[in-house]
Amino acid sequence: MRSERYIPYVLILPSVLFLLFLFAWPLVEALLLSVRGSGGQWTLENFQRMAADLYFRDALKYTLLLTVVIVPLQVVMALGMAMLLGGISKGRDLFLYVWTIPLGISDLAAGIVWLSIFTERGYLNSFLQGIGVIQQPQLWLSYETPMMIFVAVVAAEVWRATAIVFVILVAGLQLIPKEYSEAAEVFGATPWQRFWKVTLPLLMPSLQVALILRTILALEVFAVVVALGGRNLPVLAGEAYYWYNAYQNPGVAAAYAVIILGISVVATLLYLRLMRSKQDGAA
């Protein structure tokens, strides 16, 4: 009997070790590396070089813009898909499997797929030429069209990663007892009122998880951007990669990583504060 109380700790030990060696340790190393100078002394030199980088402001701007645009689109689309799935009686599993196919596609593969659409000889130009909208292929993804690169990255990310939010929200909807919605219907609530007053407040914990996860991943967007625009659309994770590999300067690369970490922590705390207040108000 005494040994049974240690079973939960034994079961959780692999996860703790995984987090320590693959997350906590690299995180501490990155923090130390970002404030360590070439001579080994503690300094903010790496952050100063990062701030003076030609691409830093654009990278920060585009990273935040991508996050602000992509995350709300994914949450709205995933919520609509989850609600539609809940209203399907036949073929529900088929729709679930089809809508979650992008979960098995990597960032780089998704970028290459959408590159085949927007490239000069891609499907978009072929389609537009076929219906007579354009006479010759257009160069959509170039340094002269940063907005088009931005749109292409948004489309690729929404297509690839909405399924993650969708799965989280479907799981959250499964946990909501049907009695709540049925009771609201008995009292004359419309479908919109049932969704807004019953389903959405009860779904708030799942929405919170989905928002935090997708915001953190959106701030780390890299492979899709590289595939579609390269450095024509700089992002923070991309600049960290270039400083580490091309410039052989791990200190500045670590400073970029710390900036991403800081923004992620602020966003997470903001979500926890705002959505906890909404949950308390609903309660």
N, C-alpha and C positions, 0 to 999 in steps of 0.2 A: 504493500500500500504506500509506503514511504517513497519508493522509487517512481510511483506513478505521477507524483507531483512534478517530477523533472521532465516528463514526456513533452509538455508544450515547449519547454526551453530547448530540448533536443531537436524538435521539429522546426523551430524557428532559427536555429543556429546556421544552417546553410544560407538562408536569406541574409542574415546579419553579416556573415563573412563575405558574401557577394557584394553587399553594399559598402562594406569597409574597404575591400581591396580594389573594387572597380569604380567606386564613386567617391568615397570620403578621402582616400589616399590621393588619387589624382587631383581632387579638388584642392586639398591642402598644398600639394606640390605646385599647382598652377598659381595659387595665391602667393606663395613664397617666391616663385620665379618672377612674378610680375613686379615685385618690389625689391628685387635684388639686382644690383648693377653689375657691370662687367668686371669690376674688381672685387665683387663679393659683398660690398657694403649695401646697407639698406638705403634705397633711394626711390624717388618717383620719376626717374629718368625715362623709364619705359612708357609711363602714361603721358609724359610730355611729348615724347616722340610720336606716340599714337595720336595725340591731339593735333600735332603738326602735320600728320600724314595728309597728303593731297586727297585721298579717298575717304578719310574718316567721316566728315560731315555727310557726304552723300550716302555712305554705308549706313550710318545711323538713321538718316532720313528714310531711306528705302526699306530698311529692316522694320522700322516702326510703322511705316505706311502699309507694308505687306501684312504685318500682324493685325493692324486695325481693319483692313479690308477683308483678309482671308478668314479670320476667326469668326466674326459675325455671320458671314455667308455660310460657313460650314455648320455653325450651330443652327441657323434658321433652316437650312436644307435638311440637316440630319433630323431635326425635330419634326419637320413635315413628313419626312420619309418614315420615321418611327410611328407617327400617328396614323399614317396611311396603312402601314403594316398591321397596326392593331385592328384596323377595320376590315382586313382581308380574312375571309374564312377558308377559301380554297386556294391552294398553291402558295400558302404563306411561306413555307420553308424555301420554296424555289426563289421567291423574291428576296428573301433574306440572304441566300447564298449568292445570288447575282449581285446584289448591292454591296456585298462585302468582298467581292473579288479584288478590288484595288488594295486591300490590306496585304495581299501577297506580292505587291509590286514595289520594288525599291524606289528610292528618290531618283536615282540616276536613270533607271529604266523609264520611269514616268516622264522625266525630262526629255529623253530620247524619243519617246512616243510622240510627245507634243512638238518636238523639233521636226519630226516628219510631217506634221500638219502645217507648221508655219514657215518652213524653209522655202527657198526660192522655187524649188521644183516639188513642193509639198502638196498635200491634198487640198489645202485652202485655195492656193493659186489655181490648181487644176479645176476645182469646182467653179470658182469665179470666172475663169476663162470659158468653161463649158457652157455657162448660162449667159455669157456675153457681157458680164459686168466690167471686166478688164480685158484689154487687148494683149497685154504682155505680162509676164510674171512680175510681181512686186516683191521688193526686198523688205520683209516685215521686221526681221530681227537684226538690226544694225545699230551702230552708235548714233545714227541720225534719228532713230525712232525709239528712244528709251521708254516712252509711254506704251508702245506696242509690246516691248519686252516685258514690261510690268504686267500688262494684261495677260500675256501668255503664261507668265509665272503664276499669276493668280488662278488662271484656268487650270493649269496643271496641278497645283496644290489642292484646289477645291476638288478636282476629280480624284486625286490620289488619296487624300487624308480625311475626306468627309466620312468615310466608312468607320474610322476610329470613333468619332463622335456618335455616329449612328448606333454602333454596338453598345456604347455606354448608355445611351438614352433608352434603347430597347430594353436593356437589363433593368434600368430604373423603372420603366413603365410596368415591367413584370412584377415589381415589388409593391405596386400600388393596388390595394384591395378594390375590386370592382364595386363593392358595396357603397363606397363613397360616391361614385358617379351615378349609381342607380338611385341612391337616396336623393341626390340633387335633381335627377330627372323626375322623380316622384313629386318634388316640390315645385316643378314647373321651370327649371332652369333650361335655357337653350343650350345647344351644343357648344357655342362659343363661351357661354357663361360657365359651363362645366369645365371646359378646357382652362379658362383664365382663372377661375376661382377655386377649382379643385385639383385638376391634373398638374398644372404648372407649379403651384406651391409645393405639392408633394414630390415633384420631380426636381426640386431645387438642389438637393444634395448631389444628384447625378449630373445636373448642369454645372454645378460648381467644379466637380472633378473633370468634366469634359473641357470646360473653359481653361482651367489651370494647365491641363495636359497639352491642349492644342496651342495655347499661348506660348508656352515654353518651347514647344517644337517649332512653332512659326518663327520665333526669335532666332532659332538655330538653322533656319533654312539655308541650304548651301548647294547641294548637288543639282537640284532642279534649276537654280539660277545659273550655275556654271554651264549646264547643258544648253540652256536656251539663250543666254546672253553673255556668258563669260564675265569679264570685268566691265562690260558696258552697263551693267546694273550692279554696282558694288553693294555688298551686304556685310555685316559684321563678321559672320562666320567665315565668309570668303576671304576677308582681309586677314583674319587670323591664319588661315591656310597659306596665303601668299607670303606673309611675313615669316612663317615658320619654314616653308619649303623654298620659295624663290629667293628670299632675302637672308635666309639662315639666321633669323633673329628670334629665338624662342621667347625672349623677354617681352617684346612688343606683342607677339602672338598671344602670350599669356595675359597681357593687359587687355587685349580685345576680348579674350574669354571671360575675364573678370567683369568687364562691362556688360556682356551678355548675361552673366550670372546675376549681377546687380539689378538689371532691368527685370529679369525673371522673378527675383525675390520680391521686388516692389509690386509687380503685377499680381503675384500670388497672394501677398498680404492684402492687396486691394480687393481682390475677389473674395477672400475670406471675410473681410470686414463688411463689405457691401452686401454680400449674399447671406451672411449670418444675420444682418439686420433685417433683411427681407423675410428670412425664415422666422425670426422672433416676432415680426409684425404679423405674419400669417398665423402663427400659433396663438 
